[in-house]
Amino acid sequence: MWEEINQTYAAAHEQGRLDLDASDSLDKMKFTQAFMKETLRYHASLPLAPREADVDAVIPLSIPVTGKNGEVINEINVSKGQGVIINIEGSNRLESVWGEDSHVFRPERWLEGNPTRVDVEPTSSMYGNLLTFGGGPHSCIGQVFEWRFALQEMQVFLIEMVRNFRFALPEGVRIKREMTLGSIPVVEGDPSKGQRLPLKITPVNE
């Protein structure tokens, strides 16, 4: 990703520009885009989304489930007022969709053009056919252009951070993920201090 970012800046400098502008399509940074998608897939900030049914409904299952009694379940009946928990992380890591390495962080999966991968099949998802931002009229990052702006903002921030700094964990520190309402980082072996992500940050020019 660092190499791709620097190549984009080098091309801009060859054209007499000191920085990127609107003529540089962020979508052309293929690996950077893949890294963002994989981060949002693998590290959904909200792993579970609780909801309550407004009306009686029937939820069809795209993949049938076999119950303990051997019965194949193709749909789920939901009553008005019943609580439903949407497993966002489960959808984003579903092995039948993402492959046997669905629990591995691997940005390259987005560059391989696998026709069975979910990002090439139409869904109600806002981005990359991931459930991270929800979908439909109640998706969490706005409608029409707002969500695109938010993702462009995320990419610009990522580009500037990667281009100007090096990031590393302090020696001997390991980070693990804890599940609360959201997904938070804690220092392995020292959970009493709560949410923490210590980093050693070094400017590139040092």
C-alpha positions in Angstrom: 0.0 0.0 0.0 2.9 2.4 0.9 4.4 1.8 -2.6 1.1 2.4 -4.3 0.5 5.6 -2.5 4.0 6.9 -3.3 3.6 6.0 -7.0 0.4 8.0 -7.1 2.1 11.0 -5.6 5.1 10.6 -7.9 2.8 10.7 -10.9 1.3 13.9 -9.6 4.7 15.5 -9.1 5.6 14.6 -12.7 2.7 16.7 -13.8 4.0 19.7 -11.8 1.6 19.3 -8.8 2.8 19.2 -5.2 -0.3 17.3 -4.0 -3.2 15.1 -5.2 -6.3 16.8 -6.5 -9.6 15.9 -7.9 -8.0 14.5 -11.1 -6.5 11.7 -9.1 -9.3 9.1 -8.7 -9.0 7.4 -5.3 -10.6 4.3 -6.9 -7.4 3.8 -9.0 -5.6 2.9 -5.7 -6.6 -0.7 -6.0 -4.7 -2.2 -3.1 -5.6 0.8 -0.8 -9.2 0.2 -1.6 -8.8 -3.5 -1.0 -7.2 -2.8 2.4 -10.1 -0.6 3.4 -12.7 -3.2 2.4 -10.9 -6.0 4.2 -10.5 -3.9 7.3 -14.2 -3.1 7.3 -15.0 -6.8 6.6 -12.7 -8.2 9.3 -13.0 -5.5 11.9 -16.6 -4.4 11.9 -16.9 -1.7 14.6 -20.3 -3.0 15.5 -20.3 -6.8 15.4 -23.9 -7.2 16.4 -26.9 -5.0 15.7 -30.0 -5.4 17.9 -33.4 -4.6 16.3 -37.0 -4.9 17.1 -39.7 -6.0 14.7 -42.3 -3.3 13.9 -44.7 -5.8 12.4 -45.2 -9.5 12.1 -42.9 -10.7 9.3 -41.2 -13.7 7.7 -37.5 -13.5 7.1 -36.3 -15.7 4.2 -32.9 -17.4 4.6 -30.6 -17.2 1.6 -28.8 -20.3 3.0 -31.1 -22.9 4.6 -30.2 -24.0 8.2 -30.7 -27.5 9.5 -32.2 -27.6 13.0 -31.3 -30.0 15.8 -34.2 -32.2 14.9 -32.9 -32.5 11.3 -35.6 -30.1 9.9 -34.4 -27.8 7.1 -35.3 -24.2 7.9 -35.8 -21.8 4.9 -37.4 -18.9 6.7 -37.9 -17.5 10.2 -41.2 -16.1 11.6 -40.8 -12.9 13.6 -43.6 -11.4 15.7 -44.2 -7.7 16.2 -42.2 -6.4 19.2 -39.8 -9.4 19.1 -36.1 -8.7 19.4 -33.8 -9.7 16.6 -30.0 -9.6 16.7 -28.2 -9.2 13.3 -24.8 -10.9 13.3 -22.8 -8.5 11.2 -19.5 -10.1 11.9 -20.9 -13.5 11.2 -22.1 -12.3 7.7 -18.8 -10.7 7.0 -16.9 -13.9 7.9 -19.2 -16.5 6.5 -17.1 -19.3 5.2 -19.6 -20.3 2.5 -19.3 -16.8 1.0 -15.7 -15.7 1.7 -14.0 -19.0 1.5 -12.0 -21.2 3.9 -9.8 -18.3 4.9 -12.8 -16.1 5.9 -11.2 -15.7 9.4 -7.9 -14.4 8.0 -7.2 -10.8 7.3 -6.2 -10.9 3.6 -6.7 -7.7 1.5 -5.7 -9.6 -1.7 -9.0 -11.4 -1.7 -10.6 -8.2 -3.2 -8.2 -8.2 -6.1 -8.5 -11.8 -7.2 -11.8 -11.5 -9.2 -13.3 -14.7 -7.7 -16.8 -14.9 -9.2 -18.2 -16.6 -6.1 -17.1 -13.7 -3.8 -19.9 -11.6 -2.4 -18.7 -8.3 -3.7 -19.7 -9.3 -7.3 -23.2 -10.2 -6.3 -25.9 -7.5 -5.9 -27.1 -7.0 -2.3 -28.7 -4.1 -0.3 -25.3 -3.4 1.2 -23.9 0.2 1.0 -20.2 -0.7 0.3 -18.4 -3.8 -1.0 -21.5 -5.9 -0.3 -20.5 -5.9 3.4 -23.0 -5.8 6.2 -20.6 -3.4 8.2 -22.8 -0.3 7.5 -26.1 -2.2 7.3 -28.2 -1.7 4.3 -31.4 -0.3 2.9 -33.0 3.0 4.2 -31.6 2.6 7.7 -27.9 2.1 6.8 -25.7 4.0 9.2 -23.6 6.3 7.1 -26.2 8.3 5.2 -27.8 8.0 1.8 -26.8 8.9 -1.7 -23.5 10.9 -1.6 -22.9 11.1 2.2 -21.5 7.6 2.6 -19.3 8.0 -0.4 -17.8 11.2 1.1 -17.3 9.4 4.4 -15.3 6.6 2.7 -13.3 9.1 0.6 -12.5 10.9 3.8 -11.4 7.6 5.4 -9.1 6.9 2.4 -7.5 10.3 2.4 -6.8 10.0 6.1 -5.3 6.6 5.6 -3.2 7.7 2.7 -1.7 10.7 4.7 -1.0 8.6 7.8 0.7 5.8 5.8 2.7 8.2 3.7 4.0 10.3 6.6 4.3 7.9 9.5 5.4 4.3 10.4 3.3 2.5 13.0 4.5 -0.4 15.3 3.5 -2.0 18.5 5.8 -1.3 21.5 8.1 -4.3 22.2 6.4 -7.1 24.1 2.9 -5.7 23.6 0.1 -7.8 22.0 -3.3 -6.5 21.2 -6.5 -8.5 21.3 -10.1 -7.6 20.5 -12.8 -7.5 23.1 -16.5 -7.6 22.2 -18.8 -5.1 24.0 -21.5 -3.1 22.2 -18.8 -2.5 19.7 -15.4 -4.0 19.0 -12.5 -2.5 21.1 -8.8 -3.1 21.4 -7.2 -4.1 24.8 -3.7 -5.0 25.8 -3.4 -8.8 26.1 -2.8 -9.8 29.7 -3.8 -6.3 31.1 -7.5 -5.9 30.5 -8.1 -4.0 33.7 -7.0 -0.7 32.1 -9.8 -1.0 29.5 -9.7 0.1 25.9 -6.1 0.8 24.8 -4.1 0.6 21.7 -0.5 1.7 22.4 1.5 2.5 19.3 5.0 3.6 18.4 4.6 6.3 15.8 7.7 7.5 13.8 7.7 10.2 11.2 8.9 8.9 7.8 11.6 11.5 7.5 13.4 10.4 10.7 
